[in-house]
Amino acid sequence: MKDYDVVIVGGGINGLTTAAYLAKAGLSVAVFEARGQCGAHCDTIELGRAGFLHNTHAQMLVPAISPAMSDLELERFGLELRGTDGLFATTYLTGKNLVMSHDPAATHAAVARACERDGAVHARIGQYLMEHTFEALDMAQYIFRAPSVEALQRRSAFYDGLLHALGLPLRGEDVMRMTGFEVMEVLYESDQVRTMLAAWGEYTGQWPVHQHMGWQAMNFAGFAPTPVHTARGGSHALTHALVRCLVHHGGDIWTTCPVDKILVRDGRACGVRLSPDALFPDEEINARLVISNLTLVPTFVWCLGAEVIGSEWVEKIKRFNYDDPQLIAVLYALKGDVEFASAAYDPVIQRSWVGYFGGENIAAIRQEMTDCLNGKIADEIMGGWFIPTRADPSQAPPGCHTMEAWVSVPPCPQTWGGRKLRGWDAWPEITEPLADTITDRFAQYAPGFKDLILERHVVTPYEMERNNPSAIRGNMIGGSALPEQSGINRPLPGIITRGVSRSFVPGLYLSNSIEPFGATHLAAGYLTACEVAEDLGCREAVWWQAQPYVWFFENMGRIPLNLGVGAGSAR
């Protein structure tokens, strides 16, 4: 096997993003993937009945905000985004709901209907953001830049102005220290509005229960239109587009080729050795540098070990937190569309493919998150729902739909319903009973839901780790996005020497477990590609110029909406 400028360990979407950028920049690049195909966390497959496509992890695609949409021409390589005009909905047993819409005016009307005072606050936030458009856009682009003290100071100063405009006796520095819940309760009065913000924080994996998460609540507080999409054919279309782009520009992908060791000579990473079980057993491939798209522990403990990094680093890295948050997902094949009881209050919920159920008030969501952090599966079930076929009907047979209901859970549950559990080993015995409970709970918000179910499949943290051992405890974002594992501290202090991807092992870069975290915005892969290209002298390519969010603003009006809304039943 030939040698390369760059070898990438692991074919997840961020590793593929890095690889595609570098191949397009003219470097020789190879990706080595343990599975038979790339994109473990961005997969779409038939789990049972023919024609029902299930997105087994990533449902919500947000590459529309990424520079990669333009730089890598992802549409040219087959990525066709789809959405609904209802972007995100929360539904309540009171018969009410709250819908964040594609149209900002509709969102404002929904907030004002929930609470007149909150509508006024929302309007003032919107006005301030309009008056400071360039500053607001700069704040929004933070995930595509290396974290810095200067960036934190700019963010704090921006919040100073916003808080003053709202007439609140707080400063940006106060917000940076507060929990997200504290900020939500300062800004808004209505539980409908507060719970939508809290639910969105849970969706993004940045839980408002933590200290120093107040800034995220401020970011969400304006309810700005969000590029929440699926893709034609399902989430794996994003993986396919990245693969096609990489191969088109001369990159190689070697599947069924798990890496056993990252090679280090004279103190520098210089290649990889494949596993004895690989397609090319024990093969050694040399490279100018190595990028690991595995998470932190597999990279440093499994592929390097104490003989390279020392026992002190091994012990420190073993303590990297993977436990917050995790999900159990119940995937359904349905013979018709879900009908929410709260549609009588606002029918736009029937045109929303993403939402949240349960969590009737902010106290309930705070308790659920606290329970989860303490090893308890919450007594009051709440979580998210996706109905991707409302946006893209190609993911199910005509008249049918697919759906996912997910709930945050501790990966090693200790208690549920007053019963003691066996931690990680409890999953095989509690999976189906918990899925029953989730199904029953969702049916409270959508009467008749259970009559629609043709079949269901359940994915727990246990299955997630079995499918992808790099996703320790089933963690899907490369390690918990706790405050102490975020920003300039991510993944752990001392791992990164400069920027976001350059590790303390010379020649070894990371595209996973780094800031911001693994997600379909592809920011981790983009940032790694930028830093590697800078170091190898090929960053100044004329095509490598796109800015975050620009593609979305320029193209949001032509992304098809509601293609599967109102699809009839196949009963």
N, C-alpha and C positions, 0 to 999 in steps of 0.2 A: 504494500500500500504506500502511496506517495506521501510526502510531507507537505505541510501547509504553512501559510503565514499565521493563520489563526485556527485553533480547534475549539469547539464549543461542546461542553459536556451537558447533554440534556436538550431535548427538542421541544420544550414548552414554548408558549407564544412569545415570551420575552426573549428567550434565547434565539428563536427564529427571527425576531425583529432585529436584534443585534447582528446576526449572521447576514440578513438580507441587506442591511445598510453597508456592511463592510464588503460584501461581495460586489455590490453595485459601485462601491468606491474603488474597485479594482484589485482587492486583496484575494488571495486564494483562501477559501474558507471551507471547513468541514464541520458538520454537526453529527455527534454520535449519540444516538437515542437507544435506550434500553428496550423499549417496547417495539411492537411491530409498526407503529405509526406515531407521528408527533402529536403534540397538543393534548397531553393527559387531562388538563383541567379545562380544556375548551373542546369538548367532544360531543358529537351528536350520533346516536345509534338507535336502531330498533331493539328494544329490550324484550319484546314479545310479539304482539300482533303486527303483521306486515303493514307498512305505511305510516305507522305512528312513530315519529322521530322524537326522541327524548334527549334534551341537553342535560347530560349527567352531572355537570358542575356549572360552568359559566352559562348563565341564561342572559344576563343583562350585558350587552355589548356597548362600550363607550369609545371605540377607536375614532369616532367622529371628531373628538377634541384633540386627537394626536397629530403631530406633524407627519407621522408615518402614512396617513391617508394620502397626502400629496406626494411626499418624498418617494415613497415606495409604490405609488400608483395602485393602491390596493383594489380600487374598483376595476381597473384594467385587468387585474388578475382574479376577478370573479367575486369580489365582496360586494353584495347588494344589500344595503341596510333597509330595514322595514321598521315602522313604528305605529303608534296610535296617537290620536290627538289628546287623549287622556294619558298624561305621562306617569302619574303615580297617585294611587288612591288609598285612603284609609277608610275602613267601614266599621260601624259600631252597632251594638245591639239595641241602641236607642232608635234605630231606623235612619240615622243620619250618616253622612259620609263627608269626606273632604277630598277634592280632586285637584292636584296640580296639573295644569293643562299646558299644551303647546302654546296656546294664546295667553300671554301674561294678563290681559284684561279679564279673561275667564278665571284665572287663578285668583286675582284680586277680588273678584266678585264672590268667589267661594269662601275666601278668608273673611271678608266683610259680613257675609251671611252667617258665618259661625259666630262672629263677635264684632260688633260695630267698632269698638275701641281697637281691636286687633287689626281691623281693616285699615284704620287710620295709621297705625304703626307700620303696617306693610306698605302703605302708600308712601310714607315718609322715607322708609328704607329704599324703595324703588326710585324715588326722586333723587336721593343722595347718590345712588349708584349711577343714575343717568348723568348727574352733574359731574361725576368723577369717573367717567367711563374708562379712561385710559389707566387710571390707578386701579380700578376694580378689575379690569382685564389682566393687569400685571399681577394682582393678587391671585387671580384664578389660574394663572400659568405656573404657579409655584412648583407643582409636581414635576414639571419638565426642566427644573433647574436643580443644581446641587444645593442642599440646605446650607444656610450660613447664618451667623449672628446678625449680619446686616439685613438679611431677609426678614428675620424675626422682628427687628426694630422697625422696618418699613410697615410690616403688618400691624404692629402695635400702634404706630402713628396713624395708619388708616382707620383703625377702630376708634382712636381718639376723636377723630372728626365725625365719624358716624354716630358715636354715642352722644356727642355734644349736640348734633342735629336732632337726636331723639329726645333730648332734654333729660338724659339719665346721668346720675351722679357717679359715673364710673369712668375709668380710664382704660385704654387698651391693655396696659400692664395688668390691671385687675382681671380682665377677661382671660388673658393668657394663663392665669393661675386657677381660674374657676373650673368647675365641672361643666359639662354641656347642659345638664339639667338645671343648674343654677342660672345659666345664661338664658335658657328657654323661659324660665319662670320670671325673670326680670323683664324680658321683652314682651311676652304675650300672656294673656289672661285665660283664653279658652283652652280647655283640654283637647279639643279637636285640633287646634293649631299646634299646641305643644307636642301632642303625641305624633303628629305627622313629622315634625322635626326629629323627634327621638327615634321614630321608626326608620327614617332616612339615615340617621347615624348608625343604626344597627345594620342596615343594608350595606353600608360602605365599610363595615368592619372597624369603625372608629367610635367606640361606645361612649356615649355621653356620661356614663356613670363614673368615668375616670377623672381624676384631677388633671388640670392642664388641657382639657378637651373643650374648653369654652370657646376657643377660636373657631373650632369646627362648627359649633352651633351658630356663631356669628356668620360664617360662610353660608350656611343653609338658610338663614333667617329671611333672606329676600325672596325665596322660592323662585329663583331664576330658572328659565327654561333649561332643561337638562337633556343632553343627547342620549336618551335611554332607548336603545334599539335591540332588535334581534336581526337576523340575516336570513335571506332567502335560503331555505334548506337547513337552517339551524346554525348554532354557534360555531360548529366545526368549519363553516365557510371562512371564518377568520383564519383558522389554522391553514386551510387549503390555500388561501390567497398569499399568505406569508411563504408557504412552501413553494408555490409557483414562482413567486418573485425571486426567491433565493436561487432556485434552479435556473431560472431564466438568465440570471446574472453570473452563472458559472459556479455556484456553490454546490457542494456535495452533501447529501444526507445519507448517513449509514444507520439504518434501523436494525433492531435486534443486535445491537452492539453496545452493551453496558460497559462503562469504564470502570476498571478495577483500581487503577492508581493514576494520580496526576504526577508526572515525572518531574523531578527537581534535580538539576545538576549545577554544581558550583553556586548553590543558593538561589537558583532561579528556575521557575516553572518553564518547562521547555517541551512539553508534549504529554501524551497519555499512553497508558497500557490498557488494552481491552481485557475484559474478564475471560477466564477459561471457558465460560459458557457463551461467549459472543460468536457471531457469525465468522469472525476471524479470531480464533482463540489466541489469547496472549500477545496479540499483535501490538507493536509499539509504533506510535506515530509521532514524529517530531514537529514542532511548531515554534514560531518566533514568540508566541505567547498563548496562554490558555485562558478561556473564559468558562467559568462554571455557572450553569443555569440550574444546578442542584441547590438545595437550601443549605443553611450554614453548617449543620452537623454533618451531613453526608460529605460536603466539600472538604472540610478540614479534619474531621475525625476519621471518616471512612477512607477518603481518597488521598490523604496526606499522612495523618497519624502523628503520634508523639515523636517518632524518629526524625520528622521534618520540622514540626512546629513546637515541640517540647511538651511535656506533661502538664505544665501550668496552663498553657493555652488550651489544651484538650479539655481539662476540667472546667475551665471558664466557659468554653463553647458548649459543652454538654448542658449547661444551665440556661442556654438560650430558651426563651419561653415560646412554646408552640401551642399553648393550651387555650388561648382566648382570641377570638371565638371559634366555635365549631358548629356544624349544622347537621341535622337529620333532614333529609329531603324525601318527600313522598311524591312519586311521579305517577300521574294518572293518564290513562287513555279514556277519553270521554266520547259518548255518542251524541253530544250536543253541547252548546255553550252554557256556561255558568250564569245563573240569574241571581244577582244580589238583592236581598230584601231592601237594602237602602237605595236601590235604583229609583224608587218612588220619590225620594228626597232630591236626588240629583242623578239623572239618567246617564251622565257622562261616565259614571263608573262602568257602564256596560261597553264603553269605548276605551277602557284602560286595560293594558295587558300586564301591568305591574302594580302591586299593592300590598297592603298589610291588614291583617285581621287580628282581633283580640287587642289587648292593651287599651282598655276602655278609658283609662286616664293615665296621667303622667306617673302617678304613684305606682300603678300596676306595672308599668314598663320598668321603672327603677327597681322594683322588687324582683322582677323576672331576671334582670341583669345581675343583681346582687346574688340571687340564688345560684345562677349559673356560675359565677365566679367562685362560689363556695361549694361547688360540687353537687348541687341539687338541681334536678330537672324540675322546673317551676310547676306548681300546682295549677296555675292559670295559664293554659296554653295560649301562646300568641306567636305570630311570625309572619312571614311574607308569602305572597302568592305570585305566580307567573302564569299567564295564559298566552304563550307566544303565538299561537295560531290565530289570535285576533289581529295580529300584525302581519303574520306570514302563514296563510292557509296551507302552504305546501308541506307543512310539518305534520299533517294528518290527512286521512282520506276525506273526500268531499262531505261536508256537513258535520264532520267530527272535529274534536279539539284535543290538544294535550295540555296538561297543567302540572305545575309543581307547587306544593305547599311545603315550606321549610320552617324549622324552629331552631333557635339557638340552644345548644346543649353543652354541658361540660364533657370533654372527651373521655374523662374517667369518672362517670357519675357515681356518687356515693349513696344518694337517696332519691327516691321518686315515690310520691303518694304515701309517705310514711314508711316505706319499705327500704331496708338497707340493701345496697347493691355491691357488686364485686369490681367496681371501677371499670377499667378497659375491658375486662373479660365478661362484663355483663351484657355487652351489646348483642350477642347472638340470642339471648333469652328475652330481651326487652324490645327488640326491634319491631316486631309485629304488633304487640300490645300498644306500644307508643304510636305507631302508625295508625292504629284504630282510633286512639284518642285524638290525634291530630285531625283525622278525617271527620270524626264526630264534631269536633270543635268548629272546623271550617263550615260544616253543614248548618251550624247555628246562624251563620251570616248569609248562607246561600241555600235556602230551603229547596229540597229536591235534588241537591247535589249528588247524594249517594245513588240516586236512581240513574244517573248519567254514567256511572263508572263501569267501564268494560273490563279493565284490569288495572293493577297498580304495582309499582316496584319501589323499593325503599333503598336509599343510599345513606349510610351512617359514616361517622368518622372512621370506623373500623374498616369498612369497604374502601373508603378513600385511600387509606394508607396501604391496603393490600394492592390496590390498583397502581399506586405510585408511592413506593417506599420513601422517596424524598419528601413527601408530604407527611412528615411525622405527626402523629396523632390526628391525621386527616386535615391538617391545617392547609388552607387553600390559598393563602396570600404570602407564603414564604416565611412565616413566623409572625407571632402576634404583634399587632400595631399598637402596643402599649406606649404610653408617653415615654417610658424609660428605654424603649426600643424604637424610637421614632426620631426624625430629624437628624441632627448631627450625631446622635447616639446610635443610629441604625447601621448595622444590626446590633453590634455591641461596641462600646468605646475601644478604639485601638485596632479594630479589624480593618477599617478603611483608613488609608494614610493621606489621601487627597481626593477631593471630589466625592463621588458616590460609589465607585466601582473598583478602584485600585486597592488591592489588599496588601497586607504587610508582607506577603510572600512576593518578592519581585517577579514580574511576568505573569502573575495570576490576578485576573479580574473577575468580578462577580456580576451576574445579571439577575440574581435571585436573592431574596432576603435583604435587599438593599432598599434605600429610600426611593420612591415612596413606599411601595409594596407591590406584590404581584397582582396585576389586574389587567382588564382588557383595554385600558387606556394606553398600554404598551410603554408607559413612561420609563420603567426600569430598563427595558431593552434599548430604548432610545438614548437614555443617558449613558449607558455603557458603550454603545456604539460611538457616541460623540467623543468620549474620553479615549477609547482605543484609537480612533481615527486621529485625534490630536497627537497621541504619542507615536503613531506610525506615519504621521505626515501626510494624511490624505483627507483631512477634515474640510478643506476649502473647495470641494466639488461644487460646481455651479448649480446642480440640481438639489443640493442639500441645504435648502433655505427656508423651508416652511416653518410657520409659527403656530404654536398651539391655538386651538379654537378657530382659527381662520377658516379652515375647510368647512367646519360646521356652520359658521355664520354665512358663508358664501353658498352653501348647498342645502341648508335645512329645508328650504322651500320646495325642493324637488324630491326629497325622500318620500316614497309612497307611505300613506297612512291608512289605517283601518281596512286593509285588504281582506281581513277575515272577520270583521265585525258584522254581526247579523247573519252569519252562516247558519243555515237551517240544521235541524236535527236529522240524524241518520237512523232514528228509531224505526 
